[in-house]
Amino acid sequence: MEELQLDFADLKELYRSYMPAMKNGALFVRTARPYKMGHSLALRVTLPDALEALPVSGKVVWITPQNAHSAQPAGIGVVFIDDKYQLQDKIEKLLSGMLDSHESTYSL
């Protein structure tokens, strides 16, 4: 399974990448590489101020192609499937108070 490394330096970038509408949590991954819906991936996610990356497996559920009509960057949304380190809970705790913001994200 292909593995992608995601390093979030600050909460604002994490907020833009997190996809809370997905039941199990998901992250938007900026990439120009083409993927197909349902493609399985392994992510290694380093949260802001974390010392270690947390692994989570997932699958592609969102695609923003290059040159999309919106100003959104090209990339994919990866929903969490095997979240044994409770990455979704950790992200939502870090972003508490920000999740109701009207600031735009990479996927919406």
PLY file of the C-alpha trace (Angstrom):
ply
format ascii 1.0
element vertex 108
property float x
property float y
property float z
element edge 107
property int vertex1
property int vertex2
end_header
0.00 0.00 0.00
1.33 3.42 -0.91
2.23 5.65 2.05
2.01 9.44 2.12
3.61 11.67 4.77
1.59 14.69 5.98
3.28 17.21 8.25
1.12 19.98 9.68
3.18 22.89 10.98
0.22 24.86 12.33
-3.45 24.58 13.22
-4.59 26.73 10.32
-3.18 24.29 7.77
-4.69 21.36 9.68
-8.06 23.13 9.71
-7.91 23.69 5.94
-7.08 20.03 5.36
-9.47 18.34 7.80
-12.76 17.07 6.40
-15.10 16.80 9.43
-18.18 15.94 7.36
-16.76 12.46 6.77
-18.09 10.07 9.41
-14.71 8.65 10.45
-12.71 11.78 9.69
-10.66 12.54 6.60
-7.79 14.71 5.45
-7.27 16.55 2.19
-3.87 15.81 0.69
-2.50 18.38 -1.74
-1.08 16.50 -4.71
-0.86 16.77 -8.47
-0.64 13.00 -8.80
-3.81 11.43 -10.20
-5.69 8.98 -7.98
-8.94 7.11 -8.47
-11.88 7.04 -6.08
-11.54 4.16 -3.63
-7.73 3.96 -3.96
-6.29 2.68 -0.66
-3.50 4.66 0.99
-1.56 4.70 4.22
-0.98 8.10 5.80
1.65 9.11 8.35
0.34 12.29 9.93
2.38 14.63 12.09
0.11 17.03 13.95
1.26 20.52 15.02
3.74 20.33 17.92
3.73 16.51 17.82
6.97 14.57 18.10
5.85 11.51 16.14
3.78 10.81 13.06
0.63 8.74 13.57
-0.25 6.08 11.00
-3.76 5.71 9.61
-5.03 3.83 6.59
-7.73 5.17 4.36
-9.19 5.45 0.91
-9.73 8.26 -1.58
-13.26 9.71 -1.35
-12.68 13.19 -2.81
-10.76 14.44 -5.83
-10.04 18.03 -6.80
-8.33 17.88 -10.20
-5.64 20.25 -11.38
-7.07 23.35 -13.04
-10.40 22.98 -11.25
-12.74 25.91 -11.88
-12.51 26.89 -8.24
-9.42 28.35 -6.63
-8.94 25.13 -4.64
-5.61 23.30 -4.90
-5.40 19.94 -6.65
-5.54 16.99 -4.30
-7.47 14.13 -2.77
-9.57 13.56 0.33
-8.64 10.41 2.24
-11.20 9.06 4.70
-9.84 7.19 7.73
-10.52 3.47 7.75
-8.17 2.01 10.35
-7.71 4.72 12.98
-6.30 2.73 15.88
-4.41 5.78 17.22
-7.63 7.88 17.35
-6.26 10.46 14.90
-9.77 11.81 14.27
-10.27 12.49 17.99
-6.84 14.13 18.30
-7.51 16.40 15.31
-10.96 17.40 16.55
-9.56 18.17 20.00
-6.86 20.38 18.45
-9.41 22.12 16.24
-12.11 22.54 18.89
-13.70 25.93 18.44
-12.44 26.18 14.85
-14.68 23.52 13.30
-17.68 25.87 13.23
-15.67 28.55 11.43
-16.83 29.88 8.08
-13.25 30.14 6.83
-12.78 28.14 3.63
-11.01 24.81 3.50
-9.29 22.91 0.70
-12.35 20.78 0.04
-15.20 23.30 0.50
0 1
1 2
2 3
3 4
4 5
5 6
6 7
7 8
8 9
9 10
10 11
11 12
12 13
13 14
14 15
15 16
16 17
17 18
18 19
19 20
20 21
21 22
22 23
23 24
24 25
25 26
26 27
27 28
28 29
29 30
30 31
31 32
32 33
33 34
34 35
35 36
36 37
37 38
38 39
39 40
40 41
41 42
42 43
43 44
44 45
45 46
46 47
47 48
48 49
49 50
50 51
51 52
52 53
53 54
54 55
55 56
56 57
57 58
58 59
59 60
60 61
61 62
62 63
63 64
64 65
65 66
66 67
67 68
68 69
69 70
70 71
71 72
72 73
73 74
74 75
75 76
76 77
77 78
78 79
79 80
80 81
81 82
82 83
83 84
84 85
85 86
86 87
87 88
88 89
89 90
90 91
91 92
92 93
93 94
94 95
95 96
96 97
97 98
98 99
99 100
100 101
101 102
102 103
103 104
104 105
105 106
106 107
